[in-house]
Amino acid sequence: MEQVLNELKVEIEQSLQQATDVNELEGVRIRYLGRKGMINKLFKEIAQLPQDERRSYGQMINSIKTELENTLNERLQSNASSHQYDLLLPGCKPYAGYIHPLTGIFNDIVTFFTNYGFSVATGPEIEYDWYNFEALNMAQDHPARDMFSSFFLNNDMLLRSHTSPVQIRVMEKQKPPIKIICPGRCYRRDPFDASHSPVFHQVEALYVDKGVSFGELKWILSEFVKWMFGPKTTYELRPSFFPFTEPSGELAISCAVCGGSGCSVCAHSGWLEMLGCGMVHPNVLKNVKISSKEYSGYALGMGVERVAMIKYIIDDIRTFYANDIRFLEQF
Ligand SMILES: [Zn+2]
């Protein structure tokens, strides 16, 4: 009997060595520990042994059984945990966020102007009437104020309706040469529809120095259009009116949807107005105590949403604020 048990131990060890996966280990378990397995068979044979040997053989069979059970459990566990990870499987890329299209355009505009030596200036979003209107050549009763339906907080303060007040603040403190851009949020009492938003973003540029000419303004505009929309973009600079510039201009670029032949996006004109500009009005320079005889300057300003809508051919401004991940993922 002892020899039988020793042979069984060796046999079990060999079977365990040969078993490599869960199915084979299960085979080993059935063969030795199953109801009709070898160990149960041996337990039955104990009854035929002499009375004084039964106890010690019973213990020996029991220890073989316990050892086999423990080994099988360990092997099955380690097999399961090693199967949890397939190290050769390609990894899942973690979800990465995207730059919001407005932030992207905003950064592009700022990068362009800082490359040309402009520095970034900022100012408060709650402004005095003086900075938002009066100093910009729009007195209390100036009809041009109607162009800006502003959010007034009291008689003298309002949410700024453009970023131009920053220009005044800088010119008040600093003597020319001044070369700044003013990026920021603006507020107007406009409806929230496809082409308006009560909160929007602007970037303005201001260059004041001795002998700054309209030609320089035209040059920077052409560079900017090439940078933002590509070197083959056609654009048009037309006369316009703003109280704070004289002469004033408006830049339109050819509609990318119809290629200039006219469509619903460009109101069948073939052009999309993008930017206002002009030479700083002498009254504005006078208001900040800069001599208009000695100095001249140009200013230009654009809506960031407008530029993004033209560049990406988006016909509803509200999509920028809807936080629809399917829209944002495209940029
Ligand atoms: Zn068009």
py3Dmol code that shows the C-alpha trace and the ligand (Angstrom):
import py3Dmol

protein = """\
ATOM      1  CA  MET A   1       0.000   0.000   0.000  1.00  0.00           C
ATOM      2  CA  GLU A   2       2.789   2.362   0.850  1.00  0.00           C
ATOM      3  CA  GLN A   3       4.388   1.771  -2.540  1.00  0.00           C
ATOM      4  CA  VAL A   4       1.074   2.456  -4.259  1.00  0.00           C
ATOM      5  CA  LEU A   5       0.802   5.769  -2.445  1.00  0.00           C
ATOM      6  CA  ASN A   6       4.385   6.781  -3.326  1.00  0.00           C
ATOM      7  CA  GLU A   7       3.771   5.974  -6.989  1.00  0.00           C
ATOM      8  CA  LEU A   8       0.542   8.003  -6.860  1.00  0.00           C
ATOM      9  CA  LYS A   9       2.440  11.017  -5.443  1.00  0.00           C
ATOM     10  CA  VAL A  10       4.965  10.885  -8.291  1.00  0.00           C
ATOM     11  CA  GLU A  11       2.187  10.468 -10.851  1.00  0.00           C
ATOM     12  CA  ILE A  12       0.281  13.453  -9.460  1.00  0.00           C
ATOM     13  CA  GLU A  13       3.425  15.620  -9.573  1.00  0.00           C
ATOM     14  CA  GLN A  14       4.021  14.697 -13.212  1.00  0.00           C
ATOM     15  CA  SER A  15       0.405  15.402 -14.158  1.00  0.00           C
ATOM     16  CA  LEU A  16       0.602  18.792 -12.480  1.00  0.00           C
ATOM     17  CA  GLN A  17       3.796  19.630 -14.343  1.00  0.00           C
ATOM     18  CA  GLN A  18       2.243  18.726 -17.676  1.00  0.00           C
ATOM     19  CA  ALA A  19      -0.958  20.678 -17.093  1.00  0.00           C
ATOM     20  CA  THR A  20      -0.498  24.181 -18.576  1.00  0.00           C
ATOM     21  CA  ASP A  21      -3.972  25.704 -18.707  1.00  0.00           C
ATOM     22  CA  VAL A  22      -7.203  25.783 -16.755  1.00  0.00           C
ATOM     23  CA  ASN A  23      -8.759  22.898 -18.693  1.00  0.00           C
ATOM     24  CA  GLU A  24      -5.820  20.580 -18.111  1.00  0.00           C
ATOM     25  CA  LEU A  25      -5.723  21.437 -14.402  1.00  0.00           C
ATOM     26  CA  GLU A  26      -9.426  20.668 -14.210  1.00  0.00           C
ATOM     27  CA  GLY A  27      -8.635  17.298 -15.866  1.00  0.00           C
ATOM     28  CA  VAL A  28      -6.102  16.568 -13.100  1.00  0.00           C
ATOM     29  CA  ARG A  29      -8.655  17.450 -10.456  1.00  0.00           C
ATOM     30  CA  ILE A  30     -11.276  15.107 -11.909  1.00  0.00           C
ATOM     31  CA  ARG A  31      -8.802  12.265 -12.376  1.00  0.00           C
ATOM     32  CA  TYR A  32      -7.591  12.278  -8.749  1.00  0.00           C
ATOM     33  CA  LEU A  33     -10.146  14.156  -6.653  1.00  0.00           C
ATOM     34  CA  GLY A  34     -13.337  13.453  -8.568  1.00  0.00           C
ATOM     35  CA  ARG A  35     -16.097  11.219  -7.186  1.00  0.00           C
ATOM     36  CA  LYS A  36     -14.756   8.314  -9.205  1.00  0.00           C
ATOM     37  CA  GLY A  37     -11.143   9.537  -8.879  1.00  0.00           C
ATOM     38  CA  MET A  38      -8.117   7.602  -7.686  1.00  0.00           C
ATOM     39  CA  ILE A  39      -8.120   9.045  -4.172  1.00  0.00           C
ATOM     40  CA  ASN A  40     -11.711   8.073  -3.473  1.00  0.00           C
ATOM     41  CA  LYS A  41     -10.861   4.604  -4.798  1.00  0.00           C
ATOM     42  CA  LEU A  42      -7.967   4.357  -2.329  1.00  0.00           C
ATOM     43  CA  PHE A  43     -10.167   5.463   0.587  1.00  0.00           C
ATOM     44  CA  LYS A  44     -12.514   2.562  -0.255  1.00  0.00           C
ATOM     45  CA  GLU A  45      -9.625   0.120  -0.277  1.00  0.00           C
ATOM     46  CA  ILE A  46      -8.689   1.046   3.318  1.00  0.00           C
ATOM     47  CA  ALA A  47     -11.569  -1.128   4.554  1.00  0.00           C
ATOM     48  CA  GLN A  48      -9.732  -4.218   3.255  1.00  0.00           C
ATOM     49  CA  LEU A  49      -6.566  -3.430   5.218  1.00  0.00           C
ATOM     50  CA  PRO A  50      -5.761  -4.875   8.640  1.00  0.00           C
ATOM     51  CA  GLN A  51      -7.311  -2.836  11.462  1.00  0.00           C
ATOM     52  CA  ASP A  52      -3.999  -1.432  12.802  1.00  0.00           C
ATOM     53  CA  GLU A  53      -2.827  -0.138   9.412  1.00  0.00           C
ATOM     54  CA  ARG A  54      -6.031   1.677   8.426  1.00  0.00           C
ATOM     55  CA  ARG A  55      -5.367   4.783  10.486  1.00  0.00           C
ATOM     56  CA  SER A  56      -1.860   5.582   9.190  1.00  0.00           C
ATOM     57  CA  TYR A  57      -2.811   4.898   5.526  1.00  0.00           C
ATOM     58  CA  GLY A  58      -5.906   7.042   5.932  1.00  0.00           C
ATOM     59  CA  GLN A  59      -3.725   9.893   7.140  1.00  0.00           C
ATOM     60  CA  MET A  60      -1.274   9.437   4.235  1.00  0.00           C
ATOM     61  CA  ILE A  61      -4.071   9.505   1.623  1.00  0.00           C
ATOM     62  CA  ASN A  62      -5.587  12.550   3.326  1.00  0.00           C
ATOM     63  CA  SER A  63      -2.296  14.458   3.207  1.00  0.00           C
ATOM     64  CA  ILE A  64      -1.862  13.655  -0.524  1.00  0.00           C
ATOM     65  CA  LYS A  65      -5.424  14.857  -1.104  1.00  0.00           C
ATOM     66  CA  THR A  66      -4.939  18.129   0.835  1.00  0.00           C
ATOM     67  CA  GLU A  67      -1.639  18.858  -0.877  1.00  0.00           C
ATOM     68  CA  LEU A  68      -3.159  18.288  -4.324  1.00  0.00           C
ATOM     69  CA  GLU A  69      -6.155  20.487  -3.521  1.00  0.00           C
ATOM     70  CA  ASN A  70      -3.919  23.318  -2.330  1.00  0.00           C
ATOM     71  CA  THR A  71      -1.621  23.082  -5.347  1.00  0.00           C
ATOM     72  CA  LEU A  72      -4.575  23.069  -7.770  1.00  0.00           C
ATOM     73  CA  ASN A  73      -6.129  26.114  -6.101  1.00  0.00           C
ATOM     74  CA  GLU A  74      -2.865  28.050  -6.269  1.00  0.00           C
ATOM     75  CA  ARG A  75      -2.294  27.125  -9.897  1.00  0.00           C
ATOM     76  CA  LEU A  76      -5.850  28.035 -10.916  1.00  0.00           C
ATOM     77  CA  GLN A  77      -5.593  31.388  -9.144  1.00  0.00           C
ATOM     78  CA  SER A  78      -2.274  32.364 -10.687  1.00  0.00           C
ATOM     79  CA  ASN A  79      -3.547  31.211 -14.062  1.00  0.00           C
ATOM     80  CA  ALA A  80      -6.627  33.411 -13.742  1.00  0.00           C
ATOM     81  CA  SER A  81      -4.648  36.489 -12.727  1.00  0.00           C
ATOM     82  CA  SER A  82      -2.126  36.039 -15.526  1.00  0.00           C
ATOM     83  CA  HIS A  83      -5.030  35.835 -17.971  1.00  0.00           C
ATOM     84  CA  GLN A  84      -6.426  39.171 -16.795  1.00  0.00           C
ATOM     85  CA  TYR A  85      -3.708  41.112 -18.629  1.00  0.00           C
ATOM     86  CA  ASP A  86      -2.642  40.493 -22.162  1.00  0.00           C
ATOM     87  CA  LEU A  87       0.590  42.401 -22.319  1.00  0.00           C
ATOM     88  CA  LEU A  88       0.722  42.182 -26.099  1.00  0.00           C
ATOM     89  CA  LEU A  89      -2.660  43.826 -26.625  1.00  0.00           C
ATOM     90  CA  PRO A  90      -2.317  47.392 -28.000  1.00  0.00           C
ATOM     91  CA  GLY A  91      -3.135  49.940 -25.287  1.00  0.00           C
ATOM     92  CA  CYS A  92      -6.299  52.038 -25.173  1.00  0.00           C
ATOM     93  CA  LYS A  93      -5.476  55.688 -25.726  1.00  0.00           C
ATOM     94  CA  PRO A  94      -6.819  57.738 -22.825  1.00  0.00           C
ATOM     95  CA  TYR A  95      -9.404  60.343 -23.882  1.00  0.00           C
ATOM     96  CA  ALA A  96      -7.675  63.667 -24.460  1.00  0.00           C
ATOM     97  CA  GLY A  97      -9.446  67.024 -24.472  1.00  0.00           C
ATOM     98  CA  TYR A  98      -9.370  69.402 -27.434  1.00  0.00           C
ATOM     99  CA  ILE A  99      -8.592  73.082 -27.655  1.00  0.00           C
ATOM    100  CA  HIS A 100     -11.889  74.941 -27.984  1.00  0.00           C
ATOM    101  CA  PRO A 101     -12.119  76.498 -31.487  1.00  0.00           C
ATOM    102  CA  LEU A 102     -12.470  79.983 -29.981  1.00  0.00           C
ATOM    103  CA  THR A 103      -9.411  79.480 -27.778  1.00  0.00           C
ATOM    104  CA  GLY A 104      -7.506  78.165 -30.801  1.00  0.00           C
ATOM    105  CA  ILE A 105      -8.361  81.195 -32.974  1.00  0.00           C
ATOM    106  CA  PHE A 106      -7.746  83.517 -30.021  1.00  0.00           C
ATOM    107  CA  ASN A 107      -4.267  82.014 -29.546  1.00  0.00           C
ATOM    108  CA  ASP A 108      -3.576  82.215 -33.312  1.00  0.00           C
ATOM    109  CA  ILE A 109      -4.449  85.922 -33.425  1.00  0.00           C
ATOM    110  CA  VAL A 110      -2.365  86.694 -30.338  1.00  0.00           C
ATOM    111  CA  THR A 111       0.572  84.671 -31.727  1.00  0.00           C
ATOM    112  CA  PHE A 112       0.454  86.556 -35.039  1.00  0.00           C
ATOM    113  CA  PHE A 113       0.600  89.993 -33.435  1.00  0.00           C
ATOM    114  CA  THR A 114       3.148  89.123 -30.768  1.00  0.00           C
ATOM    115  CA  ASN A 115       5.364  87.803 -33.602  1.00  0.00           C
ATOM    116  CA  TYR A 116       5.232  91.330 -35.052  1.00  0.00           C
ATOM    117  CA  GLY A 117       6.253  92.931 -31.794  1.00  0.00           C
ATOM    118  CA  PHE A 118       2.874  93.715 -30.260  1.00  0.00           C
ATOM    119  CA  SER A 119       2.536  93.114 -26.542  1.00  0.00           C
ATOM    120  CA  VAL A 120      -0.647  91.971 -24.823  1.00  0.00           C
ATOM    121  CA  ALA A 121      -2.592  94.504 -22.740  1.00  0.00           C
ATOM    122  CA  THR A 122      -5.686  93.782 -20.668  1.00  0.00           C
ATOM    123  CA  GLY A 123      -8.230  95.848 -18.796  1.00  0.00           C
ATOM    124  CA  PRO A 124     -11.341  95.541 -16.640  1.00  0.00           C
ATOM    125  CA  GLU A 125     -14.583  94.155 -18.033  1.00  0.00           C
ATOM    126  CA  ILE A 126     -16.598  96.653 -15.970  1.00  0.00           C
ATOM    127  CA  GLU A 127     -15.715 100.023 -17.466  1.00  0.00           C
ATOM    128  CA  TYR A 128     -16.331 103.712 -16.985  1.00  0.00           C
ATOM    129  CA  ASP A 129     -18.308 105.504 -19.663  1.00  0.00           C
ATOM    130  CA  TRP A 130     -15.200 107.628 -20.286  1.00  0.00           C
ATOM    131  CA  TYR A 131     -13.077 104.683 -21.408  1.00  0.00           C
ATOM    132  CA  ASN A 132     -15.797 102.813 -23.265  1.00  0.00           C
ATOM    133  CA  PHE A 133     -17.243 105.845 -25.092  1.00  0.00           C
ATOM    134  CA  GLU A 134     -16.198 109.404 -24.336  1.00  0.00           C
ATOM    135  CA  ALA A 135     -12.447 109.097 -24.750  1.00  0.00           C
ATOM    136  CA  LEU A 136     -13.101 107.171 -27.971  1.00  0.00           C
ATOM    137  CA  ASN A 137     -14.740 110.244 -29.486  1.00  0.00           C
ATOM    138  CA  MET A 138     -18.287 109.261 -28.573  1.00  0.00           C
ATOM    139  CA  ALA A 139     -19.794 111.950 -26.345  1.00  0.00           C
ATOM    140  CA  GLN A 140     -22.975 111.308 -24.333  1.00  0.00           C
ATOM    141  CA  ASP A 141     -25.286 112.229 -27.217  1.00  0.00           C
ATOM    142  CA  HIS A 142     -23.191 110.713 -30.010  1.00  0.00           C
ATOM    143  CA  PRO A 143     -25.448 108.703 -32.330  1.00  0.00           C
ATOM    144  CA  ALA A 144     -22.718 106.074 -32.794  1.00  0.00           C
ATOM    145  CA  ARG A 145     -23.439 104.880 -29.252  1.00  0.00           C
ATOM    146  CA  ASP A 146     -26.475 103.186 -30.744  1.00  0.00           C
ATOM    147  CA  MET A 147     -24.106 100.791 -32.513  1.00  0.00           C
ATOM    148  CA  PHE A 148     -23.226  99.425 -29.103  1.00  0.00           C
ATOM    149  CA  SER A 149     -26.307  98.391 -27.179  1.00  0.00           C
ATOM    150  CA  SER A 150     -24.516  98.242 -23.863  1.00  0.00           C
ATOM    151  CA  PHE A 151     -25.260  96.803 -20.451  1.00  0.00           C
ATOM    152  CA  PHE A 152     -25.146  99.834 -18.144  1.00  0.00           C
ATOM    153  CA  LEU A 153     -24.727  99.153 -14.429  1.00  0.00           C
ATOM    154  CA  ASN A 154     -25.436 102.779 -13.479  1.00  0.00           C
ATOM    155  CA  ASN A 155     -25.103 106.193 -15.179  1.00  0.00           C
ATOM    156  CA  ASP A 156     -21.366 105.968 -15.355  1.00  0.00           C
ATOM    157  CA  MET A 157     -20.448 102.288 -15.475  1.00  0.00           C
ATOM    158  CA  LEU A 158     -21.134  99.487 -17.884  1.00  0.00           C
ATOM    159  CA  LEU A 159     -19.926  96.071 -19.031  1.00  0.00           C
ATOM    160  CA  ARG A 160     -17.471  97.046 -21.740  1.00  0.00           C
ATOM    161  CA  SER A 161     -18.997  96.738 -25.198  1.00  0.00           C
ATOM    162  CA  HIS A 162     -15.643  96.438 -26.964  1.00  0.00           C
ATOM    163  CA  THR A 163     -11.974  96.071 -25.994  1.00  0.00           C
ATOM    164  CA  SER A 164     -11.103  99.603 -27.190  1.00  0.00           C
ATOM    165  CA  PRO A 165     -11.187 101.035 -23.633  1.00  0.00           C
ATOM    166  CA  VAL A 166      -7.975  99.088 -23.001  1.00  0.00           C
ATOM    167  CA  GLN A 167      -6.316 101.182 -25.726  1.00  0.00           C
ATOM    168  CA  ILE A 168      -7.289 104.378 -23.904  1.00  0.00           C
ATOM    169  CA  ARG A 169      -6.017 103.031 -20.582  1.00  0.00           C
ATOM    170  CA  VAL A 170      -2.652 102.161 -22.135  1.00  0.00           C
ATOM    171  CA  MET A 171      -2.299 105.457 -24.049  1.00  0.00           C
ATOM    172  CA  GLU A 172      -3.097 107.401 -20.863  1.00  0.00           C
ATOM    173  CA  LYS A 173      -0.204 105.801 -19.038  1.00  0.00           C
ATOM    174  CA  GLN A 174       2.335 105.192 -21.763  1.00  0.00           C
ATOM    175  CA  LYS A 175       3.965 107.495 -24.292  1.00  0.00           C
ATOM    176  CA  PRO A 176       4.455 106.329 -27.910  1.00  0.00           C
ATOM    177  CA  PRO A 177       5.736 104.145 -29.415  1.00  0.00           C
ATOM    178  CA  ILE A 178       2.780 101.991 -28.369  1.00  0.00           C
ATOM    179  CA  LYS A 179       2.275  98.617 -29.986  1.00  0.00           C
ATOM    180  CA  ILE A 180      -0.325  96.538 -28.190  1.00  0.00           C
ATOM    181  CA  ILE A 181      -3.087  94.018 -28.688  1.00  0.00           C
ATOM    182  CA  CYS A 182      -6.074  93.881 -26.388  1.00  0.00           C
ATOM    183  CA  PRO A 183      -7.766  90.486 -26.306  1.00  0.00           C
ATOM    184  CA  GLY A 184     -10.810  89.980 -24.138  1.00  0.00           C
ATOM    185  CA  ARG A 185     -14.473  89.426 -23.452  1.00  0.00           C
ATOM    186  CA  CYS A 186     -17.096  92.014 -24.397  1.00  0.00           C
ATOM    187  CA  TYR A 187     -20.793  92.438 -23.663  1.00  0.00           C
ATOM    188  CA  ARG A 188     -23.698  93.803 -25.668  1.00  0.00           C
ATOM    189  CA  ARG A 189     -27.439  93.791 -25.187  1.00  0.00           C
ATOM    190  CA  ASP A 190     -27.936  91.647 -28.286  1.00  0.00           C
ATOM    191  CA  PRO A 191     -30.295  88.711 -28.728  1.00  0.00           C
ATOM    192  CA  PHE A 192     -28.775  85.250 -28.485  1.00  0.00           C
ATOM    193  CA  ASP A 193     -29.372  84.043 -32.034  1.00  0.00           C
ATOM    194  CA  ALA A 194     -27.436  82.531 -34.939  1.00  0.00           C
ATOM    195  CA  SER A 195     -25.281  85.618 -35.458  1.00  0.00           C
ATOM    196  CA  HIS A 196     -25.336  87.398 -32.057  1.00  0.00           C
ATOM    197  CA  SER A 197     -24.271  86.604 -28.545  1.00  0.00           C
ATOM    198  CA  PRO A 198     -24.542  88.936 -25.533  1.00  0.00           C
ATOM    199  CA  VAL A 199     -21.025  87.840 -24.553  1.00  0.00           C
ATOM    200  CA  PHE A 200     -18.351  87.559 -27.198  1.00  0.00           C
ATOM    201  CA  HIS A 201     -14.610  87.980 -27.667  1.00  0.00           C
ATOM    202  CA  GLN A 202     -12.553  90.613 -29.420  1.00  0.00           C
ATOM    203  CA  VAL A 203      -8.935  91.226 -30.198  1.00  0.00           C
ATOM    204  CA  GLU A 204      -7.836  94.754 -31.040  1.00  0.00           C
ATOM    205  CA  ALA A 205      -4.456  95.979 -32.138  1.00  0.00           C
ATOM    206  CA  LEU A 206      -3.099  99.483 -31.726  1.00  0.00           C
ATOM    207  CA  TYR A 207       0.114 100.952 -33.100  1.00  0.00           C
ATOM    208  CA  VAL A 208       0.974 104.577 -32.335  1.00  0.00           C
ATOM    209  CA  ASP A 209       4.299 106.132 -33.246  1.00  0.00           C
ATOM    210  CA  LYS A 210       5.824 108.888 -35.344  1.00  0.00           C
ATOM    211  CA  GLY A 211       4.818 108.548 -38.989  1.00  0.00           C
ATOM    212  CA  VAL A 212       2.594 105.445 -38.783  1.00  0.00           C
ATOM    213  CA  SER A 213       0.750 105.357 -42.099  1.00  0.00           C
ATOM    214  CA  PHE A 214      -2.319 103.796 -43.626  1.00  0.00           C
ATOM    215  CA  GLY A 215       0.046 101.791 -45.826  1.00  0.00           C
ATOM    216  CA  GLU A 216       1.405 100.059 -42.743  1.00  0.00           C
ATOM    217  CA  LEU A 217      -2.125  99.186 -41.697  1.00  0.00           C
ATOM    218  CA  LYS A 218      -2.828  97.700 -45.129  1.00  0.00           C
ATOM    219  CA  TRP A 219       0.393  95.712 -44.960  1.00  0.00           C
ATOM    220  CA  ILE A 220      -0.311  94.155 -41.561  1.00  0.00           C
ATOM    221  CA  LEU A 221      -3.861  93.330 -42.652  1.00  0.00           C
ATOM    222  CA  SER A 222      -2.627  91.468 -45.721  1.00  0.00           C
ATOM    223  CA  GLU A 223      -0.099  89.562 -43.603  1.00  0.00           C
ATOM    224  CA  PHE A 224      -2.802  88.702 -41.115  1.00  0.00           C
ATOM    225  CA  VAL A 225      -5.253  87.428 -43.740  1.00  0.00           C
ATOM    226  CA  LYS A 226      -2.530  85.194 -45.216  1.00  0.00           C
ATOM    227  CA  TRP A 227      -1.631  83.862 -41.763  1.00  0.00           C
ATOM    228  CA  MET A 228      -5.198  83.170 -40.700  1.00  0.00           C
ATOM    229  CA  PHE A 229      -6.862  81.971 -43.900  1.00  0.00           C
ATOM    230  CA  GLY A 230      -4.020  80.926 -46.190  1.00  0.00           C
ATOM    231  CA  PRO A 231      -1.882  82.741 -48.762  1.00  0.00           C
ATOM    232  CA  LYS A 232      -4.412  82.449 -51.603  1.00  0.00           C
ATOM    233  CA  THR A 233      -7.305  84.135 -49.781  1.00  0.00           C
ATOM    234  CA  THR A 234      -8.713  87.166 -51.565  1.00  0.00           C
ATOM    235  CA  TYR A 235      -9.823  90.110 -49.477  1.00  0.00           C
ATOM    236  CA  GLU A 236     -11.173  93.574 -49.921  1.00  0.00           C
ATOM    237  CA  LEU A 237     -10.585  96.714 -47.876  1.00  0.00           C
ATOM    238  CA  ARG A 238     -13.571  99.052 -48.071  1.00  0.00           C
ATOM    239  CA  PRO A 239     -14.270 102.469 -46.603  1.00  0.00           C
ATOM    240  CA  SER A 240     -16.325 102.397 -43.421  1.00  0.00           C
ATOM    241  CA  PHE A 241     -17.155 104.542 -40.416  1.00  0.00           C
ATOM    242  CA  PHE A 242     -16.137 104.366 -36.771  1.00  0.00           C
ATOM    243  CA  PRO A 243     -16.111 107.376 -34.446  1.00  0.00           C
ATOM    244  CA  PHE A 244     -12.646 106.571 -33.124  1.00  0.00           C
ATOM    245  CA  THR A 245     -10.825 106.205 -36.461  1.00  0.00           C
ATOM    246  CA  GLU A 246     -10.441 108.464 -39.493  1.00  0.00           C
ATOM    247  CA  PRO A 247     -10.286 107.259 -42.187  1.00  0.00           C
ATOM    248  CA  SER A 248     -11.991 103.984 -41.278  1.00  0.00           C
ATOM    249  CA  GLY A 249     -12.009 100.744 -43.165  1.00  0.00           C
ATOM    250  CA  GLU A 250     -13.606  97.355 -43.154  1.00  0.00           C
ATOM    251  CA  LEU A 251     -11.936  94.191 -44.308  1.00  0.00           C
ATOM    252  CA  ALA A 252     -13.952  91.470 -46.002  1.00  0.00           C
ATOM    253  CA  ILE A 253     -12.635  88.187 -47.278  1.00  0.00           C
ATOM    254  CA  SER A 254     -14.064  86.137 -50.102  1.00  0.00           C
ATOM    255  CA  CYS A 255     -16.652  83.606 -48.989  1.00  0.00           C
ATOM    256  CA  ALA A 256     -15.047  80.186 -48.648  1.00  0.00           C
ATOM    257  CA  VAL A 257     -18.394  78.426 -49.098  1.00  0.00           C
ATOM    258  CA  CYS A 258     -19.251  79.729 -52.567  1.00  0.00           C
ATOM    259  CA  GLY A 259     -15.807  80.985 -53.595  1.00  0.00           C
ATOM    260  CA  GLY A 260     -17.202  84.492 -54.149  1.00  0.00           C
ATOM    261  CA  SER A 261     -20.117  83.657 -56.430  1.00  0.00           C
ATOM    262  CA  GLY A 262     -22.718  84.260 -53.709  1.00  0.00           C
ATOM    263  CA  CYS A 263     -24.552  81.960 -51.305  1.00  0.00           C
ATOM    264  CA  SER A 264     -26.766  82.116 -48.235  1.00  0.00           C
ATOM    265  CA  VAL A 265     -23.764  82.206 -45.862  1.00  0.00           C
ATOM    266  CA  CYS A 266     -22.430  85.445 -47.407  1.00  0.00           C
ATOM    267  CA  ALA A 267     -25.941  86.873 -48.049  1.00  0.00           C
ATOM    268  CA  HIS A 268     -25.256  86.399 -51.803  1.00  0.00           C
ATOM    269  CA  SER A 269     -22.560  89.064 -51.766  1.00  0.00           C
ATOM    270  CA  GLY A 270     -19.563  86.732 -52.117  1.00  0.00           C
ATOM    271  CA  TRP A 271     -17.838  88.527 -49.219  1.00  0.00           C
ATOM    272  CA  LEU A 272     -17.697  88.057 -45.445  1.00  0.00           C
ATOM    273  CA  GLU A 273     -16.976  91.117 -43.313  1.00  0.00           C
ATOM    274  CA  MET A 274     -14.375  90.269 -40.771  1.00  0.00           C
ATOM    275  CA  LEU A 275     -12.631  93.242 -39.278  1.00  0.00           C
ATOM    276  CA  GLY A 276     -12.866  96.985 -38.646  1.00  0.00           C
ATOM    277  CA  CYS A 277      -9.858  99.272 -38.770  1.00  0.00           C
ATOM    278  CA  GLY A 278      -8.599 102.772 -39.407  1.00  0.00           C
ATOM    279  CA  MET A 279      -6.202 105.520 -38.407  1.00  0.00           C
ATOM    280  CA  VAL A 280      -6.649 106.627 -34.796  1.00  0.00           C
ATOM    281  CA  HIS A 281      -8.862 109.742 -34.748  1.00  0.00           C
ATOM    282  CA  PRO A 282      -6.993 112.934 -33.693  1.00  0.00           C
ATOM    283  CA  ASN A 283      -9.680 113.532 -31.024  1.00  0.00           C
ATOM    284  CA  VAL A 284      -8.844 110.184 -29.431  1.00  0.00           C
ATOM    285  CA  LEU A 285      -5.154 111.086 -29.292  1.00  0.00           C
ATOM    286  CA  LYS A 286      -6.091 114.498 -27.841  1.00  0.00           C
ATOM    287  CA  ASN A 287      -8.159 112.787 -25.114  1.00  0.00           C
ATOM    288  CA  VAL A 288      -5.103 110.858 -23.932  1.00  0.00           C
ATOM    289  CA  LYS A 289      -2.781 113.862 -24.311  1.00  0.00           C
ATOM    290  CA  ILE A 290      -0.800 112.524 -27.245  1.00  0.00           C
ATOM    291  CA  SER A 291      -0.043 115.139 -29.884  1.00  0.00           C
ATOM    292  CA  SER A 292      -1.701 114.235 -33.168  1.00  0.00           C
ATOM    293  CA  LYS A 293       0.740 116.559 -34.929  1.00  0.00           C
ATOM    294  CA  GLU A 294       3.668 114.525 -33.721  1.00  0.00           C
ATOM    295  CA  TYR A 295       2.181 111.043 -33.678  1.00  0.00           C
ATOM    296  CA  SER A 296      -0.210 108.939 -35.697  1.00  0.00           C
ATOM    297  CA  GLY A 297      -1.442 105.398 -35.316  1.00  0.00           C
ATOM    298  CA  TYR A 298      -3.643 102.672 -36.637  1.00  0.00           C
ATOM    299  CA  ALA A 299      -6.124 100.479 -34.829  1.00  0.00           C
ATOM    300  CA  LEU A 300      -7.913  97.347 -35.897  1.00  0.00           C
ATOM    301  CA  GLY A 301     -10.336  95.072 -34.147  1.00  0.00           C
ATOM    302  CA  MET A 302     -12.084  91.820 -34.830  1.00  0.00           C
ATOM    303  CA  GLY A 303     -14.536  89.462 -33.187  1.00  0.00           C
ATOM    304  CA  VAL A 304     -12.929  86.135 -32.375  1.00  0.00           C
ATOM    305  CA  GLU A 305     -16.225  84.315 -32.954  1.00  0.00           C
ATOM    306  CA  ARG A 306     -16.543  86.004 -36.356  1.00  0.00           C
ATOM    307  CA  VAL A 307     -13.066  84.908 -37.426  1.00  0.00           C
ATOM    308  CA  ALA A 308     -13.727  81.345 -36.233  1.00  0.00           C
ATOM    309  CA  MET A 309     -17.082  81.247 -38.075  1.00  0.00           C
ATOM    310  CA  ILE A 310     -15.445  82.390 -41.308  1.00  0.00           C
ATOM    311  CA  LYS A 311     -12.461  80.085 -40.964  1.00  0.00           C
ATOM    312  CA  TYR A 312     -14.409  76.946 -40.068  1.00  0.00           C
ATOM    313  CA  ILE A 313     -17.576  77.826 -42.039  1.00  0.00           C
ATOM    314  CA  ILE A 314     -19.888  77.771 -39.027  1.00  0.00           C
ATOM    315  CA  ASP A 315     -23.258  79.450 -39.527  1.00  0.00           C
ATOM    316  CA  ASP A 316     -24.495  79.588 -35.923  1.00  0.00           C
ATOM    317  CA  ILE A 317     -22.518  81.358 -33.200  1.00  0.00           C
ATOM    318  CA  ARG A 318     -24.373  79.401 -30.504  1.00  0.00           C
ATOM    319  CA  THR A 319     -22.561  76.180 -31.417  1.00  0.00           C
ATOM    320  CA  PHE A 320     -19.432  77.638 -29.761  1.00  0.00           C
ATOM    321  CA  TYR A 321     -21.156  77.734 -26.378  1.00  0.00           C
ATOM    322  CA  ALA A 322     -23.326  74.604 -26.606  1.00  0.00           C
ATOM    323  CA  ASN A 323     -20.537  72.333 -25.291  1.00  0.00           C
ATOM    324  CA  ASP A 324     -21.536  69.608 -27.737  1.00  0.00           C
ATOM    325  CA  ILE A 325     -18.617  67.198 -27.656  1.00  0.00           C
ATOM    326  CA  ARG A 326     -19.306  66.065 -31.259  1.00  0.00           C
ATOM    327  CA  PHE A 327     -18.784  69.646 -32.461  1.00  0.00           C
ATOM    328  CA  LEU A 328     -15.749  70.326 -30.265  1.00  0.00           C
ATOM    329  CA  GLU A 329     -13.980  67.088 -31.208  1.00  0.00           C
ATOM    330  CA  GLN A 330     -13.600  68.310 -34.786  1.00  0.00           C
ATOM    331  CA  PHE A 331     -10.953  70.880 -33.917  1.00  0.00           C
TER     332      PHE A 331
END
"""
ligand_1 = """\
1
ZN
Zn -20.856 82.640 -50.149
"""
view = py3Dmol.view(width=600, height=400)
view.addModel(protein, "pdb")
view.setStyle({"model": 0}, {"cartoon": {"style": "trace"}})
view.addModel(ligand_1, "xyz")
view.setStyle({"model": 1}, {"stick": {}})
view.zoomTo()
view.show()
